[in-house]
Amino acid sequence: MQQIIVYTTATCPYCVNAKKLLDQKGVAYEEIRVDLDPDKREEMMTRANRRTVPQIFIGDTHVGGCDDLYALEREGKLDSLLQK
């Protein structure tokens, strides 16, 4: 199973939905709250080259945000990415 990292904030509905899909898949993930740690926000922006949350990484793959995660699911590609 790939390591999954999800950069989030407490009040972001897209973060909630992304975590909901990962929970439905039964996969473990590390949640990094960027609203609690400015250094982690900088880390996220450097890694993702984006400022918005969530930013989702599965292994070495930057998935992107919530819409990107759901698009992978609709295309039938999420499960294979999780299993690499």
C-alpha positions in Angstrom: 0.0 0.0 0.0 1.2 3.4 -0.9 1.8 6.1 1.7 -1.0 8.7 1.4 -0.6 12.3 2.6 -3.4 14.8 2.6 -2.8 18.4 3.4 -5.9 19.9 4.9 -7.5 22.7 7.0 -10.3 22.3 9.5 -13.0 24.2 7.7 -12.5 23.0 4.1 -15.5 21.0 2.7 -13.3 19.7 -0.1 -10.9 18.3 2.5 -13.8 16.6 4.3 -15.0 15.0 1.0 -11.5 13.8 0.0 -11.0 12.2 3.4 -14.5 10.6 3.1 -13.6 8.9 -0.2 -10.3 7.6 1.2 -12.1 6.4 4.3 -14.6 4.6 2.1 -11.7 2.9 0.4 -10.5 1.7 3.7 -7.0 3.2 3.3 -4.9 4.8 6.0 -3.6 8.3 5.3 -1.6 10.9 7.1 -3.5 14.2 7.5 -1.3 17.3 7.8 -3.3 20.4 9.0 -1.7 23.4 7.3 -3.9 25.8 9.3 -2.1 24.8 12.5 1.4 24.9 11.2 2.6 27.6 8.7 5.8 25.6 8.0 3.6 22.7 6.8 1.7 25.1 4.5 5.0 26.2 3.0 6.0 22.5 2.6 2.7 21.8 0.8 3.1 24.8 -1.5 6.6 23.7 -2.4 5.7 20.1 -3.0 2.4 20.7 -4.9 3.2 24.1 -6.4 -0.4 25.0 -5.3 -1.8 27.1 -2.5 -5.3 25.5 -2.1 -6.3 22.5 0.1 -6.6 19.7 0.0 -3.4 18.6 -1.7 -3.2 14.8 -1.9 -0.1 12.7 -2.5 -0.2 9.0 -3.1 3.3 7.6 -2.9 5.4 9.9 -5.2 2.3 10.9 -7.2 0.8 14.3 -6.6 -2.9 13.6 -7.2 -4.0 17.2 -6.7 -7.2 18.3 -4.9 -10.5 16.7 -4.1 -11.9 17.0 -7.7 -8.8 15.3 -9.0 -9.1 12.4 -6.5 -12.8 11.9 -7.5 -11.9 12.1 -11.2 -9.4 9.2 -10.6 -12.2 7.2 -8.9 -14.7 7.9 -11.8 -12.1 6.8 -14.3 -11.4 3.6 -12.4 -7.7 4.6 -11.8 -7.7 5.3 -8.1 -7.6 1.7 -6.8 -4.6 0.8 -9.0 -2.8 3.9 -7.8 -3.5 3.0 -4.2 -2.1 -0.5 -4.7 1.2 0.4 -6.3 
